[in-house]
Amino acid sequence: MIKIAGTFPKLLVLVGLCLFSGGLFAVLGMALVGVLYNIPILELGAVMSDVSKPENVSILKFLQLFNTLGIFIVPAIVYPLLFIKNPIQFIGLKTSLQWKFLLLIPLLYLTYLPIINWVVEFNESLSLPDIFYSIEEWMRNAEDKAKVLTEAFLQMDSISDLLINIFLIGVLPAIGEELIFRGIIQKTINENLKNRHIGIWVAAILFSALHMQFYGFLPRMLLGAFFGYLFLWTRSIWAPIIAHFINNTSAVLISYYYGINSTKIDEIGLEENGWISLLISAIIFSYLLNYFRKGHKKTTSIEVVE
């Protein structure tokens, strides 16, 4: 194990490793695209900007795979092995998780949805002062482009498309991002702190900021905090991984079965008299969260990973 003194240097090394690995895998992915799809690297920009063609979307998914591997998965494996003593225990890969709390996570997420949807609507209504008009215009254009790309990714015509998307959007980000943000960043920040809330919220802010979406910053930050508290209380990284997987995969499944423009999830709590369902959800969510917090240490448990 290589010792690094201080929280900031540790995080700096992690960021450097993510950037190096991400860049390396991005180059590798583009090189493989050139070989497998017979597309020169210099023409990839045109391919990435045109998502109207299914073959271009397939290429983008291929590149997305390498980006996720490079930025999250590989650093999440390499960093703990090099710089953390007892990495499996530190990250919480073998910590037991009780069955009832494992089953409670989806219910927690469902009762959290109306709250998140309300925050999404609130965040989207925010606007910067007139002096920052050009910056706001740039952010909205960037998010519009990201929305077009997301809709292209979620356009699925077969079971194979569905399974690929579940893997790319549900499985890999849930594992990679939770290992990095909760397993490493949150734990590293809280390592020498008595106030565990600091690591949770700093990791949640960084988690949201990484996605570069100003008009989705607040709800994503709250989701990150939700994942962080699940990790704090259970000490098992599998709790936030499962919650993250449910969040991402539910969007994929809804898009597959009801279409990419479905509002079945996004408008829960925002319908007419939605404040009633919002209030009920907040009460139920608070009760379940408190129950989760108080009860997860009981002895009846299962080992999620042997």
Secondary structure, DSSP 8 states (H G I E B T S, - for coil): -----SHHHHHHHHHHHHHHHHHHHHHHHHHHHHHHS---GGGHHHHHH--SSHHHHHHHHHHHHHHHIIIIIHHHHHHHHHH-SSHHHHHTSS--B-HHHHHHHHHHHHHHHHHHHHHHHHHHH----GGGHHHHHHHHHHHHHHHHHHHHHT---SHHHHHHHIIIIIIHHHHHHHIIIIIIIIHHHHTT-S-HHHHHHHHHHHHHHHTT-GGGHHHHHHHHHHHHHHHHHH--THHHHHHHHHHHHHHHHHHHHH-TT--TTTTTTTSTTHHHHHHHHHHHHHHHHHHHHHHTTSS--B-S--
